[in-house]
Amino acid sequence: MTESLDVQASEFTAQQKFSQEFTVPATDKHGPWKVTYAIGGPEHGEDVPTILFCCGMLATRWMVGMYDWIAEKEGVRVLFIDRPGIGGSTYVPLVERIPAFLEVVPLLLDHLKIKHISLASHSNGTIYALNLLSRKPEILSSTNPSLTLISPWVHQSHTSVSFLKLASMLPNSMLNQWDSLLQFVIRRASPVFEASSGAFSSLPSVFPSTNATNKEKQEEESRRCLQGFGVPLGVREANSKSTFKRIFAEDTKGVNDEARLCLKSTEGTNWLACEDYKEYVRELGKEWQGRITDATSKLKVHIVLPEEDVMVGKKGMQYFEDCWNSEAFGPGIEVSCVRVKGADHESAIHPANEAIVRMFERAKGT
């Protein structure tokens, strides 16, 4: 039975749409870049509503599998792109990491004949999503512009998270092994572990409690698995195992620079347009005040916070909410904020969560 599940999982993760390549042409500033990406849900169709999902620190296309079933069900395409030095995507220096992403996205969308997207992010994917929105606001629909920020990353200078402050003091050379630490953590964690901030969020609990999971919790996990992934928990566990096997069979060195970017601990780790979240929101408000023509063209920002977030703490979550107050962004933007009961930094992205279901529904304009 286990062998059969493993074979099925291997076939699931081997789908061609989960591993595709695109080449960014050479310019006078750089040579050609290879970019690997994945599509969840309907693969073809120029009119299929599309979500570009900027995932967290692991930043890998293989995570698309968690949304494939709900994307198919809702008729929404979801696009995951390997950031530099991850998967098959060409490595670039840290200082070029965000600019490279901003260059890749419009070229890839044009290649795929995708005219407009809804934008979403998880964890430190927030940094990339906000920069993309600042630089290329026209890639959002003019009649249904939507941004969803799930467990948004907040720099440790605005939080009370002490272990991240300590991590920011680590010698730069130690961060060269962050991807190896992440792999170690995932192998010790639950087989359905969803890595975004990865080792960061798992450090406080690398050695989990040995207490047996009670029957009620097991039943709830099984119910949510069917609701979010459309398969029994055993199948989901096998799929997750196969996913992480594929992730770590490829390049993960870019994860080390993702860690540096999160911590802003080394030279070249400026967050560009969103270096200061409060200033970013003010500038975004000015931009969208000039873009609105009616209520439907307002930018809809949806903030999804977990009940508990070890990465940013209550202080960090409150800081992020405060940045998006109505006085800061003006009439061109509408903001909503929900908290996912029982969720943590990672599990907030679970496809059974109502906030995630709504993300897919909004992409269709419903």
HUHU-V859926 format. One line per field, one symbol per residue. psi: psi as a letter, one per 20 degrees, with the letter a starting at -180 (. if undefined). A space follows every 50 residues. Layout:
# HUHU-V859926
psi = ???
This chain:
# HUHU-V859926
psi = ggggghggghhgijphiinrqqppqqaihraqpppqrqpqbphqohjpqp pooorbhhlqhiihhhjgghgggikppppppprpjpcjppqqqghjgghg ghhgghgggghikogqrqpqrpciigggghhghghmhiiqpiilppppop lqppqiijrkohhhhhhiiqqhhhiijhhhggggghhiaqikpopfidhg iigilhnrqjpqprgggghgggghghhhijqrhhggggggghghghgjia pjhhhhhgggggilirpjkqjdhkhogghggghhggghhihqhahijqpo popoqrgpohhirhggghggghhkqhhhiaiipppqpqpopiqaggihjp iiphhgghghghhik.
